[in-house]
Amino acid sequence: MAHQVRAVVARGKGAPVSLETIIVPDPGPGEALVKIQACGVCHTDLHYREGGINDDFPFLLGHEAAGVVESVGEGVTGVAPGDFVILNWRAVCGQCRACLRGRPWYCFSTHNAKQKMTLTDGTELSPALGIGAFAEKTLVAAGQCTKVDPAASAAAAGLLGCGVMAGLGAAINTGNVGRGDSVAVIGCGGVGAAAVVGSNLAGAAKIIAVDIDDAKLDTARKLGATHTVNSRNTDPVEAIRELTGGFGADVVVEAVGRPETYQQAFYARDLAGTVVLVGVPTPEMKLELPLLDVFGRGGSLKSSWYGDCLPSRDFPMLIDLYLQGRLDLDAFVTETIALDDVEKAFERMHGGDVLRSVVVL
């Protein structure tokens, strides 16, 4: 049986999204049908709409979501109808070289639903990050569903599906921030703010938030930053060094994804310190650094994919911290909106005053 549901579709590069009826098939082997309760509006969705990911239009947007499993296909044992789940876009295969080496967070063969969701005329949709959750229901690979405590708010829980997990994981998993460390976070949008929270959770002694927007810096301080630097009028490298005894931070998280901010991160870290790139650059960007400096400063230069998270390990743990009052996911929900307000949410992104707009169904 197929399901007719409302969903947000991007039909062409740069064109406004539209609310349309789509067809979602019943789950086949290894698949799950999920009734969406909430889905965050992420910059990645805007990149899809703008053609910045690829040109496989029409796209079914939305990927930062939580909901309830409605039905599952043959062979599915990890989740069952009625389970409250967070959707993830890295369904670990368990068989690739990364998984077999005990590093499943790097899984090189993640999978999605094999069946296609379509427009009513049969046109196949490309679901954003293999999820497509700006919809009343979506079809995913069962491995993309991570069961968590249903006491959690769907609007807050769904944010672990992408941006908040990326930032938390960049600090905790990739940067390996530890007790007493000094951390600098360059770029304090949703991902950078989450890196501040992650550093605080990990026990960092000093957390320096850097941005060009005072409102974002104020938010970062509320979320645990001990110091803030407005890099519009202050050299962030010098400021970070001054705040760390002249040495630089143990870990610098770059959450912008630009060559100039990456260079700032590189020179703002202590000798043998760690730089974590979680901001996503565009294809034309180039980085130039003196190779002698790369060698001479030692340490680690890392990229963080999805916060190097393992959903089955990280999502339930973080939801438990949320329910205990130790992780304020609600602070990331700036506003809740309806499905037909997604285009307005994209416009609000440019103002910089929103951590997350969340579609609630």
VENPE-V753311 format. One record per pair of residues at least 24 apart in sequence whose C-alpha atoms are under 10 Angstrom apart, sorted by sequence separation. I is the first residue (numbers start at 0). J is the second residue. If there is no record, write none. Layout:
i,j
I,J
I,J
This chain:
i,j
0,24
1,25
37,61
38,62
39,63
40,64
62,86
63,87
114,138
115,139
165,189
166,190
167,191
169,193
170,194
174,198
176,200
177,201
178,202
179,203
180,204
181,205
182,206
183,207
184,208
185,209
186,210
187,211
188,212
191,215
192,216
195,219
196,220
199,223
209,233
236,260
239,263
243,267
245,269
246,270
248,272
249,273
250,274
251,275
252,276
253,277
254,278
255,279
256,280
257,281
262,286
271,295
272,296
273,297
274,298
275,299
276,300
277,301
278,302
279,303
330,354
331,355
332,356
333,357
334,358
335,359
336,360
0,25
1,26
38,63
39,64
62,87
63,88
112,137
113,138
114,139
165,190
166,191
167,192
168,193
169,194
170,195
171,196
172,197
176,201
177,202
178,203
179,204
180,205
181,206
182,207
183,208
184,209
185,210
186,211
187,212
194,219
195,220
196,221
197,222
198,223
199,224
210,235
235,260
239,264
243,268
247,272
248,273
249,274
250,275
251,276
252,277
253,278
254,279
255,280
256,281
261,286
262,287
270,295
271,296
272,297
273,298
274,299
275,300
276,301
277,302
278,303
279,304
330,355
331,356
332,357
334,359
335,360
0,26
37,63
38,64
39,65
62,88
112,138
113,139
114,140
162,188
163,189
164,190
165,191
166,192
167,193
168,194
169,195
170,196
171,197
175,201
176,202
177,203
178,204
179,205
180,206
181,207
182,208
183,209
184,210
185,211
186,212
189,215
192,218
193,219
195,221
196,222
197,223
198,224
199,225
209,235
236,262
237,263
240,266
243,269
248,274
252,278
253,279
254,280
258,284
259,285
262,288
266,292
270,296
271,297
272,298
273,299
274,300
275,301
276,302
277,303
278,304
331,357
37,64
38,65
111,138
112,139
113,140
162,189
163,190
166,193
167,194
170,197
171,198
176,203
177,204
178,205
187,214
188,215
192,219
195,222
196,223
208,235
209,236
236,263
239,266
240,267
257,284
258,285
259,286
265,292
266,293
269,296
270,297
271,298
272,299
273,300
274,301
275,302
276,303
277,304
36,64
37,65
38,66
111,139
112,140
162,190
163,191
165,193
166,194
167,195
169,197
170,198
171,199
187,215
188,216
191,219
192,220
194,222
195,223
196,224
207,235
235,263
236,264
239,267
240,268
256,284
257,285
258,286
259,287
265,293
268,296
269,297
270,298
271,299
272,300
273,301
274,302
275,303
276,304
277,305
16,45
35,64
36,65
37,66
110,139
111,140
112,141
161,190
162,191
163,192
164,193
165,194
166,195
167,196
168,197
169,198
170,199
171,200
186,215
187,216
192,221
193,222
194,223
195,224
209,238
234,263
235,264
236,265
237,266
238,267
239,268
240,269
257,286
258,287
269,298
270,299
271,300
277,306
2,32
35,65
36,66
110,140
111,141
112,142
162,192
163,193
164,194
166,196
167,197
168,198
170,200
171,201
186,216
187,217
188,218
189,219
192,222
193,223
194,224
195,225
209,239
236,266
237,267
239,269
258,288
266,296
268,298
34,65
35,66
36,67
109,140
110,141
111,142
112,143
158,189
162,193
163,194
166,197
167,198
170,201
187,218
188,219
192,223
207,238
208,239
235,266
236,267
265,296
275,306
13,45
16,48
33,65
34,66
35,67
110,142
111,143
162,194
166,198
167,199
187,219
192,224
207,239
235,267
236,268
13,46
15,48
33,66
34,67
35,68
109,142
110,143
163,196
164,197
167,200
170,203
206,239
12,46
13,47
14,48
15,49
32,66
33,67
34,68
35,69
109,143
163,197
167,201
265,299
9,44
12,47
13,48
14,49
32,67
33,68
34,69
184,219
207,242
265,300
9,45
11,47
12,48
13,49
14,50
32,68
33,69
34,70
206,242
207,243
264,300
11,48
12,49
13,50
31,68
32,69
33,70
205,242
9,47
10,48
11,49
12,50
13,51
21,59
31,69
32,70
33,71
205,243
9,48
11,50
12,51
31,70
32,71
88,127
89,128
90,129
8,48
9,49
30,70
31,71
32,72
88,128
89,129
184,224
9,50
12,53
16,57
30,71
31,72
87,128
88,129
183,224
207,248
12,54
16,58
29,71
30,72
31,73
87,129
88,130
182,224
206,248
11,54
12,55
16,59
26,69
27,70
28,71
29,72
30,73
87,130
182,225
183,226
184,227
185,228
205,248
11,55
12,56
16,60
25,69
26,70
27,71
28,72
29,73
30,74
31,75
86,130
183,227
184,228
186,230
205,249
206,250
207,251
208,252
209,253
10,55
11,56
12,57
25,70
26,71
27,72
28,73
29,74
30,75
183,228
185,230
206,251
209,254
210,255
10,56
11,57
25,71
26,72
27,73
28,74
29,75
86,132
203,249
9,56
10,57
11,58
25,72
26,73
27,74
28,75
29,76
31,78
33,80
34,81
36,83
38,85
203,250
8,56
9,57
10,58
27,75
29,77
31,79
32,80
33,81
35,83
37,85
38,86
250,298
8,57
9,58
10,59
31,80
33,82
34,83
35,84
90,139
249,298
250,299
251,300
252,301
253,302
8,58
9,59
33,83
34,84
35,85
90,140
92,142
185,235
252,302
253,303
7,58
8,59
9,60
33,84
35,86
88,139
90,141
91,142
252,303
7,59
8,60
33,85
87,139
88,140
90,142
91,143
183,235
198,250
6,59
7,60
8,61
33,86
86,139
87,140
89,142
90,143
183,236
6,60
7,61
86,140
88,142
89,143
90,144
198,252
6,61
86,141
87,142
88,143
89,144
90,145
86,142
87,143
88,144
183,239
59,116
86,143
87,144
182,239
195,252
59,117
85,143
86,144
87,145
181,239
194,252
59,118
84,143
85,144
86,145
194,253
57,117
84,144
85,145
86,146
194,254
57,118
83,144
84,145
85,146
181,242
182,243
191,252
193,254
79,141
82,144
83,145
84,146
85,147
181,243
191,253
192,254
78,141
82,145
83,146
84,147
190,253
191,254
59,123
60,124
62,126
63,127
77,141
78,142
82,146
83,147
84,148
183,247
184,248
190,254
191,255
57,122
58,123
59,124
60,125
61,126
62,127
63,128
75,140
76,141
77,142
82,147
83,148
84,149
182,247
183,248
189,254
190,255
56,122
57,123
58,124
59,125
60,126
61,127
62,128
64,130
66,132
75,141
76,142
78,144
82,148
83,149
181,247
182,248
183,249
184,250
185,251
186,252
187,253
188,254
56,123
57,124
58,125
59,126
60,127
61,128
62,129
63,130
64,131
65,132
69,136
71,138
74,141
75,142
77,144
78,145
79,146
82,149
83,150
181,248
182,249
183,250
184,251
185,252
186,253
187,254
188,255
55,123
56,124
57,125
58,126
59,127
60,128
61,129
62,130
63,131
64,132
68,136
69,137
70,138
71,139
72,140
77,145
78,146
81,149
83,151
85,153
104,172
180,248
181,249
182,250
183,251
184,252
185,253
186,254
187,255
55,124
56,125
57,126
58,127
59,128
60,129
61,130
62,131
63,132
64,133
66,135
67,136
68,137
71,140
72,141
77,146
84,153
180,249
181,250
182,251
183,252
184,253
185,254
186,255
55,125
56,126
59,129
60,130
61,131
62,132
63,133
66,136
68,138
71,141
83,153
86,156
87,157
179,249
180,250
181,251
182,252
183,253
184,254
185,255
186,256
54,125
55,126
59,130
60,131
61,132
62,133
66,137
85,156
86,157
89,160
184,255
185,256
59,131
60,132
61,133
84,156
85,157
86,158
87,159
88,160
177,249
58,131
59,132
60,133
61,134
68,141
84,157
85,158
86,159
87,160
88,161
176,249
177,250
59,133
60,134
85,159
86,160
87,161
176,250
186,260
52,127
59,134
85,160
86,161
174,249
175,250
176,251
185,260
52,128
68,144
174,250
185,261
67,144
174,251
59,137
66,144
68,146
174,252
185,263
47,126
48,127
65,144
67,146
173,252
185,264
32,112
47,127
65,145
66,146
170,250
184,264
30,111
31,112
47,128
65,146
170,251
183,264
29,111
30,112
65,147
67,149
169,251
170,252
29,112
30,113
44,127
66,149
169,252
194,277
28,112
29,113
30,114
43,127
44,128
169,253
183,267
27,112
28,113
43,128
169,254
183,268
26,112
27,113
28,114
67,153
166,252
182,268
191,277
26,113
27,114
44,131
65,152
66,153
166,253
181,268
190,277
191,278
26,114
65,153
66,154
166,254
181,269
190,278
25,114
44,133
64,153
65,154
165,254
24,114
64,154
65,155
66,156
23,114
24,115
63,154
64,155
65,156
66,157
182,273
183,274
184,275
185,276
23,115
24,116
64,156
65,157
182,274
186,278
22,115
23,116
24,117
38,131
39,132
40,133
63,156
64,157
65,158
185,278
22,116
23,117
38,132
39,133
63,157
64,158
65,159
21,116
22,117
23,118
37,132
38,133
62,157
63,158
64,159
65,160
21,117
22,118
23,119
36,132
37,133
38,134
62,158
63,159
64,160
20,117
21,118
22,119
35,132
36,133
37,134
63,160
64,161
176,273
20,118
21,119
22,120
34,132
35,133
36,134
37,135
62,160
63,161
174,272
175,273
19,118
20,119
21,120
22,121
33,132
35,134
36,135
62,161
63,162
174,273
19,119
21,121
22,122
34,134
35,135
36,136
63,163
173,273
174,274
175,275
21,122
22,123
33,134
34,135
35,136
173,274
174,275
21,123
22,124
33,135
34,136
35,137
173,275
174,276
21,124
33,136
34,137
173,276
32,136
33,137
34,138
173,277
222,326
32,137
33,138
169,274
170,275
222,327
31,137
32,138
33,139
169,275
31,138
32,139
169,276
170,277
30,138
31,139
32,140
33,141
169,277
222,330
30,139
31,140
32,141
168,277
221,330
222,331
8,118
29,139
30,140
31,141
23,134
26,137
27,138
29,140
30,141
31,142
33,144
166,277
6,118
23,135
25,137
26,138
27,139
28,140
29,141
30,142
31,143
32,144
165,277
166,278
194,306
218,330
21,134
23,136
24,137
25,138
26,139
27,140
28,141
29,142
30,143
31,144
165,278
218,331
2,116
3,117
10,124
20,134
21,135
22,136
23,137
24,138
26,140
30,144
1,116
3,118
9,124
18,133
19,134
20,135
21,136
22,137
23,138
26,141
37,152
38,153
39,154
3,119
8,124
9,125
18,134
21,137
36,152
37,153
38,154
39,155
190,306
8,125
36,153
37,154
38,155
39,156
41,158
8,126
35,153
36,154
37,155
38,156
39,157
40,158
43,161
37,156
38,157
39,158
43,162
37,157
38,158
39,159
41,161
42,162
200,320
36,157
37,158
39,160
41,162
35,157
38,160
39,161
40,162
8,131
39,162
7,131
6,131
7,132
8,133
174,299
200,325
6,132
7,133
8,134
174,300
200,326
6,133
7,134
174,301
199,326
5,133
6,134
7,135
173,301
174,302
5,134
6,135
173,302
174,303
197,326
4,134
5,135
6,136
173,303
196,326
4,135
5,136
6,137
172,303
173,304
196,327
3,135
4,136
169,301
173,305
174,306
196,328
2,135
3,136
4,137
169,302
170,303
173,306
174,307
2,136
169,303
172,306
173,307
218,352
2,137
168,303
169,304
171,306
172,307
173,308
193,328
168,304
169,305
170,306
171,307
172,308
215,351
218,354
166,303
168,305
169,306
170,307
171,308
172,309
214,351
215,352
165,303
167,305
168,306
169,307
193,331
214,352
215,353
165,304
166,305
167,306
168,307
169,308
192,331
212,351
215,354
165,305
166,306
167,307
168,308
212,352
164,305
165,306
166,307
167,308
168,309
172,313
190,331
163,305
164,306
165,307
189,331
162,305
163,306
164,307
165,308
188,331
189,332
161,305
162,306
164,308
160,305
161,306
168,313
159,305
164,310
42,189
41,189
164,313
160,310
164,314
167,317
159,310
164,317
159,313
160,314
159,314
157,314
156,314
159,317
156,315
159,318
188,348
156,317
193,354
156,318
189,351
192,354
155,318
188,351
146,310
147,311
187,351
188,352
189,353
190,354
145,310
146,311
156,321
163,328
188,353
189,354
144,310
145,311
148,314
152,318
155,321
188,354
189,355
143,310
144,311
145,312
147,314
148,315
151,318
187,354
188,355
142,310
143,311
145,313
146,314
147,315
148,316
150,318
151,319
163,331
142,311
145,314
146,315
147,316
149,318
150,319
152,321
159,328
162,331
145,315
147,317
148,318
151,321
152,322
158,328
147,318
148,319
151,322
157,328
158,329
147,319
150,322
155,327
156,328
155,328
156,329
158,331
148,322
154,328
155,329
158,332
154,329
155,330
152,328
155,331
151,328
152,329
154,331
155,332
154,332
154,334
154,335
163,354
162,354
163,355
162,355
158,355
105,303
105,304
158,357
104,304
105,305
155,355
157,357
104,305
106,307
154,355
104,306
105,307
154,356
155,357
104,307
105,308
106,309
135,338
154,357
103,307
104,308
105,309
133,337
134,338
153,357
154,358
102,307
103,308
104,309
133,338
154,359
103,309
104,310
133,339
153,359
154,360
102,309
153,360
133,341
89,304
89,305
88,305
87,305
91,309
89,308
90,309
91,310
89,309
90,310
91,311
89,310
90,311
87,309
88,310
87,310
86,310
87,311
134,358
135,359
85,310
133,358
135,360
132,358
133,359
134,360
87,314
133,360
86,314
52,281
85,314
51,281
84,314
85,315
51,282
84,315
43,279
61,341
60,341
39,331
39,332
64,357
63,357
64,358
65,359
66,360
39,334
63,358
64,359
39,335
40,336
45,341
38,335
39,336
44,341
45,342
48,345
61,358
37,335
38,336
37,336
45,344
37,337
38,338
45,345
37,338
40,341
44,345
45,346
39,341
40,342
41,344
42,345
45,348
40,344
41,345
39,344
40,345
42,348
41,348
40,348
41,354
42,355
40,354
41,355
39,354
40,355
41,356
39,355
40,356
41,357
38,355
39,356
40,357
38,356
39,357
40,358
38,357
39,358
18,338
19,339
37,357
38,358
39,359
17,338
18,339
37,358
38,359
17,339
18,340
36,358
37,359
38,360
16,339
17,340
18,341
35,358
36,359
37,360
16,340
17,341
18,342
35,359
36,360
16,341
17,342
35,360
15,341
16,342
34,360
15,342
16,343
14,342
15,343
16,345
15,345
7,338
6,338
7,339
5,338
6,339
7,340
5,339
7,341
7,342
